[in-house]
């Protein structure tokens, strides 16, 4: 009765319309990225106060493809629950974030490695973080998860942990281990690790453990390169019990199907460029489908490629910038790729999403380059305002806002007409 006396019927309708628009518009803006167009590059929102430096740490939750975590050179971690449309700071530190990895078996468990300050652990999918014991002071390059333990490659060898919270040194203490992978996830856990050649002319250092890191032995397959940059083990094939193993070095990409005894080159010979390969990831349960990426090592030969046949052929996904510094692949049959790129000439870092449905890759709308936070935007030049708006990655938000304004003005007009009848 009181509301009816204070507000006219049309006023009530106007208020209800505005409230309804607010309820619909706010959640709607958060799911724009969830409906990504097929095989099309979409620019994501920048990290808050994003520095003018490359991003090397990016991961997506295997149980929720919209949950993404990124780490920057200042030691900050950011979390997105809407596929990178918006980001929330969840940790601030003083050491650059070097790697982020989710557990495939323990839901919510995620680890982040730093340069010189050890590791960080979250058990709630990155919402809160704690500092583990026993690995403090280390530079952590990579993590690898088994069912009963997690291993870390550091500047002082390999560390292992049963829970991610308490760590112990497990060998190779005088080696810088850049890459590590799990070849057998059940006990006894089988690990393979790679590092830097101690001197020019020596073989690429690879090490293998058959007992969860207690004992290590060096293996010397014929591989070019002096630095093992990335190791990734894939799902088991339909027959057999040996996982495919990808090795990226500073000079090429290699694959092993016999637990690292021998490797076959996948780069060179017109198949892939001969460059460093810093990112590799398999597609869900497919042992023969995976992505590989490179920042080009400053040579301009970087990029992102997919294979559906164990590396017999590769398809370029034509990223907006060729220098790929981080890659995260969702755990879906048709995955979402979250990609960080960097343009050294302008010190521009950018984040992108790509829903890979198998179609021909399409570039982002318009031709404007992404601008790092704090950078000066490129002048419009001869482009019209309409062209600039259509090229903007914020186009869905602009359309949503204009639609909401149109409905509000219509409601106001109806209200005013009702008052003067």
C-alpha positions as CSV (number, residue, x, y, z in Angstrom):
1,X,0.0,0.0,0.0
2,X,2.8,2.5,0.9
3,X,4.7,1.8,-2.3
4,X,1.4,2.1,-4.3
5,X,0.8,5.6,-2.8
6,X,4.3,6.8,-3.4
7,X,5.0,5.5,-6.9
8,X,2.5,5.4,-9.8
9,X,1.8,2.3,-11.7
10,X,4.0,3.5,-14.5
11,X,6.7,4.4,-12.1
12,X,6.6,0.8,-10.7
13,X,6.9,-0.5,-14.2
14,X,9.8,1.7,-14.9
15,X,11.6,0.6,-11.8
16,X,10.9,-3.0,-12.5
17,X,12.2,-2.6,-16.0
18,X,15.5,-1.1,-14.8
19,X,16.0,-3.7,-12.2
20,X,15.3,-6.5,-14.6
21,X,17.8,-5.0,-17.1
22,X,20.5,-4.8,-14.3
23,X,19.9,-8.4,-13.3
24,X,20.1,-9.6,-16.9
25,X,22.9,-7.4,-18.1
26,X,25.4,-7.9,-15.3
27,X,25.6,-11.8,-15.5
28,X,25.3,-11.5,-19.3
29,X,28.6,-9.6,-19.5
30,X,30.4,-12.3,-17.6
31,X,29.6,-15.1,-20.1
32,X,30.5,-13.4,-23.3
33,X,33.7,-15.4,-23.6
34,X,31.8,-18.6,-22.8
35,X,30.1,-18.3,-26.2
36,X,33.3,-17.9,-28.2
37,X,32.9,-18.1,-32.0
38,X,34.2,-21.2,-33.7
39,X,37.9,-21.2,-34.6
40,X,38.2,-17.4,-34.2
41,X,40.7,-15.4,-32.2
42,X,39.2,-13.2,-29.5
43,X,41.1,-10.6,-27.5
44,X,40.7,-11.0,-23.7
45,X,40.7,-8.4,-21.1
46,X,44.2,-7.2,-19.9
47,X,45.4,-8.0,-16.5
48,X,45.0,-5.2,-13.9
49,X,48.1,-2.9,-14.2
50,X,49.6,-5.3,-16.7
51,X,53.4,-4.6,-17.0
52,X,55.0,-4.1,-20.4
53,X,56.7,-7.5,-20.3
54,X,55.9,-11.0,-21.5
55,X,53.6,-13.4,-19.6
56,X,55.1,-16.8,-19.2
57,X,52.5,-18.5,-16.8
58,X,49.0,-19.4,-17.8
59,X,46.8,-22.3,-16.9
60,X,43.1,-23.4,-17.1
61,X,41.3,-25.6,-14.6
62,X,40.8,-29.1,-16.2
63,X,37.4,-29.3,-14.4
64,X,36.2,-25.8,-15.5
65,X,37.3,-24.4,-18.8
66,X,36.1,-20.9,-17.8
67,X,38.5,-20.7,-14.9
68,X,41.9,-19.3,-15.9
69,X,44.9,-18.2,-13.8
70,X,47.7,-16.0,-15.1
71,X,51.0,-14.9,-13.4
72,X,53.1,-11.9,-14.3
73,X,56.7,-10.7,-14.0
74,X,55.9,-8.7,-10.8
75,X,54.9,-11.9,-8.9
76,X,51.2,-11.3,-9.1
77,X,48.6,-14.0,-9.7
78,X,45.2,-13.2,-11.3
79,X,42.1,-15.4,-11.6
80,X,39.3,-15.3,-14.1
81,X,36.0,-17.3,-13.7
82,X,34.6,-16.1,-17.0
83,X,37.2,-17.2,-19.6
84,X,39.4,-14.2,-19.3
85,X,36.8,-11.5,-19.8
86,X,37.7,-10.0,-16.4
87,X,40.5,-10.7,-13.9
88,X,40.8,-10.6,-10.1
89,X,44.1,-10.3,-8.2
90,X,44.5,-13.2,-5.9
91,X,48.2,-13.0,-4.9
92,X,50.9,-10.4,-4.8
93,X,54.6,-11.3,-4.5
94,X,58.0,-10.0,-5.4
95,X,59.3,-12.8,-7.7
96,X,58.2,-13.4,-11.2
97,X,55.8,-16.2,-11.8
98,X,57.4,-18.8,-14.1
99,X,54.9,-21.6,-14.3
100,X,51.3,-22.6,-13.3
101,X,49.9,-26.1,-13.3
102,X,46.6,-27.7,-12.2
103,X,46.4,-31.3,-11.0
104,X,44.4,-33.5,-13.4
105,X,43.3,-35.8,-10.6
106,X,42.9,-33.7,-7.5
107,X,40.2,-31.1,-8.2
108,X,41.1,-27.6,-7.1
109,X,44.8,-28.2,-6.6
110,X,47.0,-25.8,-8.5
111,X,50.7,-24.9,-8.1
112,X,52.6,-21.8,-9.2
113,X,56.4,-21.6,-9.5
114,X,58.4,-18.4,-9.0
115,X,61.9,-17.2,-9.9
116,X,63.9,-17.4,-6.7
117,X,61.0,-17.7,-4.1
118,X,59.9,-21.3,-4.4
119,X,56.4,-22.3,-5.1
120,X,52.8,-21.3,-4.2
121,X,49.9,-23.8,-3.5
122,X,46.2,-23.4,-3.8
123,X,43.6,-26.0,-3.0
124,X,40.5,-24.0,-4.0
125,X,41.3,-23.5,-7.8
126,X,43.4,-20.4,-7.2
127,X,41.1,-18.4,-5.0
128,X,43.6,-18.4,-2.1
129,X,47.3,-19.3,-1.9
130,X,49.8,-20.5,0.6
131,X,53.6,-20.9,0.6
132,X,54.8,-24.6,0.7
133,X,57.7,-25.7,2.9
134,X,61.0,-27.2,1.7
135,X,61.3,-25.6,-1.7
136,X,61.6,-21.9,-0.6
137,X,64.4,-20.0,-2.3
138,X,64.3,-22.1,-5.5
139,X,63.5,-21.1,-9.0
140,X,60.8,-23.4,-10.1
141,X,60.6,-24.0,-13.9
142,X,58.0,-26.8,-14.2
143,X,55.6,-29.1,-12.3
144,X,54.5,-32.7,-13.2
145,X,51.6,-34.5,-11.5
146,X,51.3,-38.3,-10.8
147,X,48.6,-39.9,-8.7
148,X,50.6,-40.1,-5.5
149,X,53.1,-37.3,-5.9
150,X,54.0,-34.1,-7.7
151,X,57.5,-33.3,-9.0
152,X,59.1,-29.9,-9.7
153,X,62.0,-29.0,-11.9
154,X,64.2,-26.3,-10.3
155,X,67.5,-24.5,-10.5
156,X,68.8,-27.1,-8.0
157,X,67.5,-30.3,-9.4
158,X,64.2,-32.1,-8.8
159,X,61.9,-31.7,-5.8
160,X,59.0,-34.0,-4.9
161,X,56.0,-33.7,-2.7
162,X,53.1,-36.0,-1.7
163,X,50.6,-33.1,-1.1
164,X,52.2,-30.0,-2.7
165,X,52.7,-28.4,0.7
166,X,55.8,-30.2,2.0
167,X,58.7,-30.7,-0.4
168,X,62.0,-32.5,-0.4
169,X,65.0,-32.5,-2.8
170,X,65.1,-35.8,-4.7
171,X,68.2,-35.7,-6.8
172,X,70.2,-33.9,-9.5
173,X,70.9,-31.1,-7.0
174,X,73.8,-29.7,-9.1
175,X,71.7,-29.5,-12.3
176,X,69.3,-26.8,-13.6
177,X,66.1,-28.7,-14.5
178,X,64.0,-26.8,-16.9
179,X,61.5,-29.5,-17.8
180,X,59.9,-32.5,-16.2
181,X,57.2,-35.0,-17.1
182,X,55.5,-38.1,-15.6
183,X,55.8,-41.2,-17.8
184,X,53.9,-43.5,-15.4
185,X,51.4,-42.0,-13.0
186,X,51.0,-45.1,-10.8
187,X,53.5,-46.2,-8.2
188,X,56.3,-46.7,-8.8
189,X,56.1,-43.3,-10.5
190,X,58.4,-42.9,-13.6
191,X,59.8,-39.5,-14.2
192,X,61.9,-37.9,-17.0
193,X,63.7,-34.5,-16.6
194,X,65.7,-32.3,-18.8
195,X,68.2,-29.4,-18.2
196,X,71.0,-27.3,-19.7
197,X,74.1,-28.7,-21.3
198,X,77.0,-27.9,-18.9
199,X,79.3,-27.0,-21.8
200,X,79.1,-26.5,-25.6
201,X,79.4,-29.7,-27.6
202,X,78.0,-31.9,-24.9
203,X,74.8,-33.9,-25.3
204,X,71.5,-32.6,-24.2
205,X,71.1,-33.7,-20.5
206,X,68.1,-35.9,-20.0
207,X,67.5,-38.0,-16.8
208,X,65.1,-40.7,-15.9
209,X,63.8,-42.2,-12.6
210,X,61.9,-45.4,-12.2
211,X,61.1,-44.9,-8.5
212,X,59.5,-41.5,-8.0
213,X,62.8,-39.6,-8.0
214,X,64.8,-41.5,-5.5
215,X,67.4,-42.6,-8.1
216,X,68.2,-40.9,-11.4
217,X,70.2,-42.1,-14.4
218,X,71.2,-40.1,-17.5
219,X,69.9,-41.0,-20.9
220,X,71.5,-39.8,-24.1
221,X,69.2,-40.1,-27.1
222,X,70.3,-38.4,-30.3
223,X,68.7,-34.9,-30.0
224,X,69.8,-31.5,-31.3
225,X,69.9,-28.6,-28.9
226,X,71.6,-27.6,-25.7
227,X,68.5,-26.8,-23.5
228,X,65.5,-29.0,-22.7
229,X,62.8,-26.3,-22.6
230,X,59.6,-28.4,-22.3
231,X,58.6,-32.0,-21.6
232,X,55.0,-33.2,-21.9
233,X,53.6,-36.7,-21.6
234,X,50.4,-37.6,-23.3
235,X,47.5,-40.0,-22.7
236,X,48.0,-43.7,-23.1
237,X,47.2,-45.0,-26.6
238,X,44.3,-47.5,-27.0
239,X,46.9,-50.4,-27.0
240,X,50.1,-50.6,-25.1
241,X,51.2,-48.9,-21.8
242,X,53.7,-46.3,-23.1
243,X,52.7,-42.7,-23.2
244,X,53.8,-40.4,-26.1
245,X,56.4,-37.9,-24.9
246,X,57.1,-34.5,-26.4
247,X,60.4,-32.7,-25.9
248,X,60.9,-29.1,-26.9
249,X,64.5,-27.9,-27.1
250,X,66.1,-24.6,-28.0
251,X,66.5,-25.8,-31.6
252,X,63.5,-28.1,-32.3
253,X,60.6,-30.4,-31.4
254,X,60.9,-34.2,-30.8
255,X,58.7,-37.1,-30.0
256,X,59.4,-40.4,-28.2
257,X,57.2,-43.5,-28.1
258,X,59.5,-45.7,-26.1
259,X,59.8,-43.8,-22.8
260,X,62.6,-41.5,-24.0
261,X,65.0,-44.2,-25.3
262,X,64.8,-42.7,-28.8
263,X,63.3,-39.5,-30.2
264,X,62.0,-38.6,-33.7
265,X,62.3,-35.0,-34.9
266,X,59.0,-33.2,-35.7
267,X,60.5,-29.9,-36.8
268,X,62.6,-29.2,-39.8
269,X,62.3,-30.6,-43.2
270,X,59.4,-28.3,-44.1
271,X,57.1,-29.7,-41.3
272,X,57.7,-27.2,-38.6
273,X,60.3,-24.4,-38.3
274,X,63.6,-25.2,-36.6
275,X,63.2,-23.0,-33.5
276,X,62.7,-23.3,-29.8
277,X,59.4,-25.0,-28.7
278,X,58.3,-23.7,-25.3
279,X,54.7,-24.9,-25.2
280,X,53.2,-28.3,-25.8
281,X,49.8,-29.8,-24.7
282,X,47.7,-32.8,-25.6
283,X,43.9,-32.7,-26.3
284,X,42.0,-34.6,-23.5
285,X,42.3,-38.3,-24.0
286,X,43.8,-38.2,-27.5
287,X,47.4,-39.5,-27.6
288,X,47.7,-38.4,-31.2
289,X,46.3,-34.9,-31.0
290,X,48.3,-32.1,-29.5
291,X,49.4,-28.4,-29.8
292,X,52.9,-27.0,-30.0
293,X,53.9,-23.3,-29.8
294,X,57.0,-21.2,-29.9
295,X,58.0,-17.6,-29.2
296,X,60.5,-17.8,-32.1
297,X,63.4,-17.0,-29.9
298,X,63.4,-13.5,-31.3
299,X,63.7,-14.8,-34.9
300,X,60.1,-14.2,-36.0
301,X,59.6,-17.9,-36.6
302,X,57.2,-18.5,-33.7
303,X,53.6,-19.6,-33.9
304,X,51.0,-22.1,-32.8
305,X,50.3,-25.4,-34.5
306,X,47.9,-28.4,-34.1
307,X,48.3,-32.0,-35.2
308,X,45.6,-34.7,-35.3
309,X,47.9,-37.5,-36.4
310,X,50.8,-37.7,-33.9
311,X,52.9,-35.1,-35.8
312,X,52.7,-36.5,-39.3
313,X,51.2,-33.2,-40.4
314,X,50.6,-29.9,-38.6
315,X,48.1,-27.0,-39.1
316,X,48.9,-23.5,-38.2
317,X,46.3,-21.7,-36.1
318,X,47.5,-18.3,-37.3
319,X,47.7,-16.5,-33.9
320,X,47.4,-12.7,-34.0
321,X,51.1,-12.4,-33.0
322,X,53.6,-15.1,-33.8
323,X,55.5,-14.9,-30.5
324,X,53.6,-17.3,-28.1
325,X,54.9,-17.0,-24.5
326,X,52.2,-19.1,-22.7
327,X,49.5,-21.6,-23.7
328,X,46.7,-23.2,-21.7
329,X,44.4,-25.8,-23.2
330,X,41.0,-26.7,-21.7
331,X,40.1,-30.3,-21.0
332,X,37.4,-30.5,-23.7
333,X,36.9,-32.4,-26.9
334,X,36.9,-29.1,-28.8
335,X,39.1,-27.1,-26.5
336,X,39.4,-23.5,-25.7
337,X,43.0,-22.3,-26.0
338,X,44.2,-19.4,-23.8
339,X,47.2,-17.8,-25.3
340,X,49.7,-15.1,-24.2
341,X,51.6,-13.3,-27.0
342,X,54.4,-10.7,-26.8
343,X,55.5,-8.2,-29.4
344,X,59.2,-7.2,-28.5
345,X,59.3,-4.2,-30.8
346,X,56.6,-2.4,-28.7
347,X,56.8,-4.4,-25.5
348,X,53.2,-5.4,-26.0
349,X,51.8,-8.4,-24.1
350,X,48.3,-9.6,-25.0
351,X,45.9,-12.4,-24.0
352,X,43.7,-14.3,-26.4
353,X,41.1,-17.1,-26.5
354,X,40.6,-19.5,-29.4
355,X,37.8,-22.1,-29.5
356,X,39.3,-24.8,-31.7
357,X,36.4,-26.5,-33.5
358,X,38.6,-27.6,-36.4
359,X,37.6,-24.9,-38.9
360,X,39.9,-22.6,-40.7
361,X,41.4,-20.1,-38.2
362,X,39.9,-16.6,-38.3
363,X,41.6,-13.5,-37.1
364,X,40.1,-11.1,-34.6
365,X,37.7,-8.4,-36.0
366,X,39.5,-5.5,-37.4
367,X,43.2,-5.0,-37.7
368,X,44.0,-3.0,-34.6
369,X,46.9,-4.5,-32.5
370,X,46.3,-5.1,-28.8
371,X,47.7,-2.4,-26.6
372,X,49.4,-3.2,-23.3
373,X,48.1,-1.5,-20.2
374,X,49.7,1.9,-19.9
375,X,50.7,2.0,-23.6
376,X,49.6,4.8,-25.9
377,X,46.8,3.7,-28.3
378,X,47.4,3.7,-32.0
379,X,45.6,6.7,-33.7
380,X,42.6,5.9,-35.7
381,X,44.0,7.6,-38.8
382,X,41.6,7.1,-41.7
383,X,39.5,4.6,-39.9
384,X,36.0,5.8,-39.1
385,X,34.5,5.6,-35.6
386,X,32.2,2.8,-36.7
387,X,35.1,0.8,-37.9
388,X,36.9,1.3,-34.7
389,X,33.9,0.2,-32.7
390,X,33.4,-2.9,-34.8
391,X,37.1,-3.8,-34.4
392,X,36.9,-3.5,-30.6
393,X,37.0,-6.7,-28.5
394,X,34.5,-4.9,-26.3
395,X,31.9,-4.9,-29.0
396,X,29.5,-7.4,-27.2
397,X,29.6,-5.1,-24.1
398,X,28.9,-2.0,-26.2
399,X,25.9,-3.7,-27.8
400,X,24.6,-4.9,-24.5
401,X,24.9,-1.4,-23.1
402,X,23.2,0.3,-26.0
403,X,20.3,-2.2,-25.9
404,X,19.8,-1.6,-22.2
405,X,19.8,2.2,-22.8
406,X,17.2,1.8,-25.5
407,X,14.8,-0.2,-23.3
408,X,15.3,2.3,-20.4
409,X,14.5,5.3,-22.6
410,X,11.4,3.5,-24.0
411,X,10.2,2.8,-20.4
412,X,10.8,6.5,-19.5
413,X,8.8,7.7,-22.5
414,X,5.9,5.3,-21.6
415,X,6.0,6.6,-18.0
416,X,5.9,10.2,-19.1
417,X,3.0,9.6,-21.5
418,X,1.1,7.9,-18.7
419,X,1.5,10.9,-16.4
420,X,-0.1,13.4,-18.7
421,X,-3.1,11.4,-19.8
